[in-house]
Amino acid sequence: EENASVLCAAMASAGLKPYYAIYSTFLQRAFDEIIHDVCAQDMPVTFCVDRAGISGADGETHQGVFDLSYLSLIPGLTIAVPKDTEEFKEMLRFSANFAHPLAIRYPRSGRIVFPSAKAPVEPGKWEYLHRAENSEVTVLATGERCLVVAMKILKRLHEKGMDFDVVNVRFVKPLDEEVLQRCAGRRVVTIEDNVLLGGVGQMISAELARRRENEDFSVKNFAYRDEFIPQGNVGDLQREYGVDCSEIEEYIAGLFR
């Protein structure tokens, strides 16, 4: 993993456009090389980070729940999280002309789930999957699994007269400044297929706190607890370790009371 990362940096320095497909948990071994050989030199290397999030039957050592945390702290690295396989293809097409380090992270079993985005893929630009009228609640979800959870909850609560925005956080770095500006004064819920510590939820919380444009905003982060996750069914593990559809639904419903 370390040698392959250095090789990609060397190839990029010679004018090539290397793509490195690797499991999230294996990429951890190349952390130093990502920093010094790729990002510090601004090499146009694209990391295709497979098995991101819970990998299920692959086992405890293959649970890719740390990558958003350990990659987001590296200067110069753009991090993309497609909402499904079709958007992953769009991000690959975008990457062909992107002249900087890029990581695209996706789960083990991706599907085509959502309609194609109307806006082109652009770093730091998110996508509204649903816009509510007269609602103070915004759900910021990262990746296919979490967006599926968000949309299922939206459907159930919509039947009960509740409505909220659902945003596809398709870039974790950089964050979408325009959407965050709209979140001022709102109730924000983040959902991610990653550990809580250092993840996108905490990044968003810190950014909203820094702005302090409205003291009345609130943020609730749903992510995996600070524990090692064992082998198991993906859905069961999501429920067991903190990204649970019913728990999130109950919290969002409480915002409307």
C-alpha positions as CSV (number, residue, x, y, z in Angstrom):
1,E,0.0,0.0,0.0
2,E,2.8,2.4,0.9
3,N,4.8,1.5,-2.3
4,A,1.8,1.8,-4.5
5,S,1.0,5.3,-3.2
6,V,4.6,6.4,-3.8
7,L,4.5,4.8,-7.3
8,C,1.3,6.8,-8.1
9,A,2.9,10.0,-7.0
10,A,6.0,9.3,-9.2
11,M,3.8,8.5,-12.2
12,A,1.8,11.7,-11.7
13,S,5.1,13.7,-11.5
14,A,6.0,12.3,-14.9
15,G,2.7,13.5,-16.4
16,L,0.5,10.4,-16.1
17,K,-2.9,10.3,-14.4
18,P,-2.8,7.3,-11.9
19,Y,-5.9,5.8,-10.3
20,Y,-5.4,3.7,-7.2
21,A,-8.3,1.4,-6.3
22,I,-7.9,0.1,-2.7
23,Y,-10.0,-0.9,0.3
24,S,-10.5,1.9,2.9
25,T,-9.0,-0.1,5.7
26,F,-5.9,-0.9,3.6
27,L,-5.3,2.7,2.7
28,Q,-4.7,3.4,6.3
29,R,-1.3,1.8,5.9
30,A,-0.3,4.5,3.4
31,F,-1.3,7.5,5.5
32,D,2.3,9.0,5.6
33,E,2.7,8.5,1.8
34,I,-0.6,10.1,1.1
35,I,0.5,13.2,3.0
36,H,4.1,13.6,1.9
37,D,4.3,12.0,-1.6
38,V,0.9,12.8,-3.0
39,C,-0.8,15.8,-1.2
40,A,2.2,17.9,-0.1
41,Q,3.3,17.8,-3.8
42,D,-0.2,18.3,-5.1
43,M,0.0,15.3,-7.4
44,P,-3.1,14.5,-9.5
45,V,-3.6,11.0,-8.0
46,T,-7.1,9.6,-7.6
47,F,-7.8,7.2,-4.8
48,C,-10.8,5.0,-5.4
49,V,-11.6,4.0,-1.8
50,D,-13.6,0.7,-1.9
51,R,-15.2,-1.0,1.1
52,A,-15.8,2.4,2.7
53,G,-18.1,2.3,5.7
54,I,-19.3,-1.1,7.1
55,S,-18.1,-3.9,4.9
56,G,-20.2,-6.6,6.6
57,A,-19.0,-10.1,6.1
58,D,-15.5,-9.1,5.2
59,G,-14.7,-9.0,9.0
60,E,-13.6,-6.6,11.7
61,T,-10.3,-5.7,10.1
62,H,-12.1,-4.7,6.9
63,Q,-14.6,-2.2,8.4
64,G,-13.8,1.0,6.5
65,V,-15.2,3.4,9.0
66,F,-12.2,5.6,9.6
67,D,-11.4,7.0,6.2
68,L,-13.4,10.2,6.4
69,S,-11.6,11.0,9.6
70,Y,-8.1,10.3,8.6
71,L,-8.3,11.7,5.1
72,S,-10.2,14.9,5.9
73,L,-7.3,16.3,8.0
74,I,-4.8,16.2,5.1
75,P,-4.4,19.6,3.3
76,G,-5.0,19.7,-0.4
77,L,-7.0,16.4,-0.6
78,T,-10.5,16.6,-2.1
79,I,-12.9,14.0,-0.8
80,A,-15.9,12.9,-2.8
81,V,-18.7,10.5,-1.7
82,P,-21.1,9.5,-4.5
83,K,-24.7,8.8,-3.7
84,D,-24.8,5.7,-5.9
85,T,-23.0,3.9,-8.7
86,E,-24.2,6.3,-11.4
87,E,-22.9,9.3,-9.5
88,F,-19.6,7.4,-9.0
89,K,-19.3,7.2,-12.8
90,E,-19.9,10.9,-13.0
91,M,-17.2,11.5,-10.4
92,L,-14.7,9.4,-12.4
93,R,-15.4,11.4,-15.5
94,F,-14.9,14.6,-13.4
95,S,-11.6,13.2,-12.0
96,A,-10.1,12.9,-15.5
97,N,-9.6,16.6,-15.7
98,F,-9.0,17.3,-12.0
99,A,-5.4,18.2,-11.5
100,H,-5.1,17.7,-7.7
101,P,-5.3,14.8,-5.2
102,L,-8.7,13.2,-5.0
103,A,-10.3,10.4,-3.0
104,I,-13.6,8.9,-4.0
105,R,-15.1,6.7,-1.3
106,Y,-17.9,4.2,-1.8
107,P,-19.4,1.1,-0.1
108,R,-18.9,-2.6,-0.9
109,S,-22.2,-3.1,-2.7
110,G,-23.2,0.0,-4.6
111,R,-26.4,0.4,-6.6
112,I,-28.1,2.9,-8.8
113,V,-30.6,4.3,-6.4
114,F,-31.3,8.0,-7.0
115,P,-32.1,10.1,-10.1
116,S,-29.0,11.7,-11.7
117,A,-28.0,15.1,-10.4
118,K,-29.1,18.1,-12.4
119,A,-26.0,20.0,-11.6
120,P,-22.6,18.8,-12.7
121,V,-20.1,17.4,-10.2
122,E,-18.1,20.3,-8.7
123,P,-15.9,20.3,-5.7
124,G,-17.6,21.7,-2.6
125,K,-21.1,21.6,-4.1
126,W,-23.8,19.5,-2.6
127,E,-27.1,18.4,-4.0
128,Y,-30.7,18.7,-2.6
129,L,-32.5,15.5,-3.0
130,H,-35.6,17.1,-1.5
131,R,-36.5,20.7,-0.7
132,A,-39.2,21.3,2.0
133,E,-41.5,24.3,2.3
134,N,-41.5,26.2,5.5
135,S,-39.3,23.7,7.4
136,E,-36.5,24.5,9.8
137,V,-35.0,21.0,9.6
138,T,-32.2,20.0,7.2
139,V,-30.7,16.5,7.0
140,L,-27.2,16.3,5.6
141,A,-26.4,12.7,4.6
142,T,-23.2,11.3,3.2
143,G,-23.1,8.4,0.8
144,E,-25.6,5.9,-0.5
145,R,-26.5,4.1,2.7
146,C,-27.1,7.2,4.7
147,L,-29.1,8.9,2.0
148,V,-31.3,5.8,1.7
149,V,-31.9,6.0,5.4
150,A,-32.7,9.7,5.1
151,M,-35.2,9.3,2.3
152,K,-36.9,6.4,4.0
153,I,-37.4,8.5,7.1
154,L,-38.6,11.4,4.9
155,K,-41.3,9.2,3.3
156,R,-42.6,7.9,6.7
157,L,-42.6,11.3,8.4
158,H,-44.1,13.0,5.3
159,E,-47.1,10.7,5.7
160,K,-47.5,12.2,9.2
161,G,-47.4,15.8,8.0
162,M,-43.7,16.5,8.6
163,D,-41.3,17.7,6.0
164,F,-37.6,18.5,5.9
165,D,-34.7,19.1,3.5
166,V,-32.5,16.2,2.5
167,V,-29.0,17.1,1.1
168,N,-26.6,14.8,-0.6
169,V,-23.2,15.7,0.9
170,R,-21.3,14.5,-2.1
171,F,-18.1,16.4,-1.1
172,V,-16.8,16.1,2.4
173,K,-13.9,18.3,1.6
174,P,-14.4,21.1,0.7
175,L,-17.7,21.6,2.4
176,D,-20.5,23.5,0.6
177,E,-20.3,27.0,1.9
178,E,-23.6,28.0,0.3
179,V,-25.7,25.2,1.9
180,L,-24.1,25.8,5.2
181,Q,-25.0,29.4,5.0
182,R,-28.6,28.3,4.5
183,C,-28.4,26.1,7.6
184,A,-27.9,29.1,9.9
185,G,-30.8,29.2,12.4
186,R,-32.0,25.7,11.4
187,R,-32.1,22.3,13.0
188,V,-29.4,20.2,11.3
189,V,-29.0,16.4,11.4
190,T,-26.0,14.7,9.9
191,I,-25.7,11.0,9.0
192,E,-22.5,9.3,7.9
193,D,-21.2,5.8,7.3
194,N,-18.0,6.6,9.4
195,V,-17.0,6.9,13.0
196,L,-18.2,10.0,14.8
197,L,-14.7,11.3,15.9
198,G,-13.2,13.4,13.1
199,G,-16.0,12.6,10.7
200,V,-18.1,14.9,8.4
201,G,-20.7,15.5,11.2
202,Q,-18.1,17.0,13.5
203,M,-16.6,19.0,10.6
204,I,-20.0,20.5,9.8
205,S,-20.7,21.2,13.5
206,A,-17.4,23.0,13.9
207,E,-18.0,25.1,10.8
208,L,-21.5,26.1,11.9
209,A,-20.2,27.0,15.4
210,R,-17.4,29.0,13.8
211,R,-19.8,31.1,11.8
212,R,-22.0,31.8,14.9
213,E,-24.5,33.7,12.7
214,N,-27.4,32.5,14.7
215,E,-27.1,31.3,18.3
216,D,-30.3,29.3,17.9
217,F,-29.0,26.6,15.5
218,S,-28.6,23.0,16.6
219,V,-26.7,20.0,15.2
220,K,-27.1,16.3,15.9
221,N,-24.6,13.9,14.5
222,F,-25.4,10.3,13.7
223,A,-22.3,8.2,13.1
224,Y,-20.6,5.1,14.6
225,R,-19.6,5.0,18.2
226,D,-15.9,4.9,19.3
227,E,-15.7,1.1,19.1
228,F,-14.3,-1.6,16.8
229,I,-17.1,-3.0,14.7
230,P,-17.2,-6.8,14.4
231,Q,-18.2,-8.9,11.4
232,G,-21.9,-9.0,10.7
233,N,-24.8,-8.0,8.5
234,V,-24.5,-4.4,7.3
235,G,-28.1,-3.4,8.4
236,D,-27.7,-5.1,11.8
237,L,-24.4,-3.4,12.4
238,Q,-25.8,0.0,11.5
239,R,-28.6,-0.4,14.0
240,E,-26.2,-1.7,16.7
241,Y,-23.5,1.0,16.3
242,G,-25.5,4.2,16.0
243,V,-26.8,4.8,12.4
244,D,-30.3,3.4,13.0
245,C,-33.3,4.3,10.9
246,S,-35.8,4.2,13.8
247,E,-33.5,6.1,16.2
248,I,-32.9,8.9,13.6
249,E,-36.6,9.0,12.7
250,E,-37.5,9.4,16.4
251,Y,-35.1,12.2,16.8
252,I,-36.2,14.1,13.7
253,A,-39.9,13.7,14.6
254,G,-39.1,15.2,18.0
255,L,-37.8,18.3,16.3
256,F,-41.4,19.0,15.1
257,R,-43.0,18.8,18.5
